[in-house]
């Protein structure tokens, strides 16, 4: 399995249609990434599910963190 997230720190926020957060954590780690315990300024990616009133996406964009929607993440990991 290719380690596409090698050296990356990733956090997932919101609710997801495809996986629960525990499964997402396992996927990220199996692909070489570190699953962050919370949003922080050193993230490589913020993966966004269905959100209501969250400011995390806006903060990530302000800090230059790459924001992925659920579908984009699924394409990256080869599930779409």
CORGITA-V479557 format. One line per field, one symbol per residue. ss: DSSP state (a for helix, b for strand, c for the rest). psi: psi as a letter, one per 40 degrees, with the letter a starting at -180 (. if undefined). burial: I if it has 16 or more other ideal C-beta (glycine too) atoms within 10 Angstrom, else O. A space follows every 50 residues. Layout:
ss->???
psi->???
burial->???
This chain:
ss->ccccccccbbbbbcbcccccaaaaaaaaaacccbbcccccccccbbbbcb cccccaaaaaaaaccbbbbaaaaaaacccc
psi->hhgeeheihiihiaiiddiiddddddddddeeihhieihieeidihhhah iheiedddddddeehhhhidddddddefe.
burial->OOOOIOOIIIIIIIOIOOIOOOOIIOIIOOIOIIIIOOIOOOIOIIIIIO OOOOOIIOIIOOOOIOIIOIOOIIOOIOOO
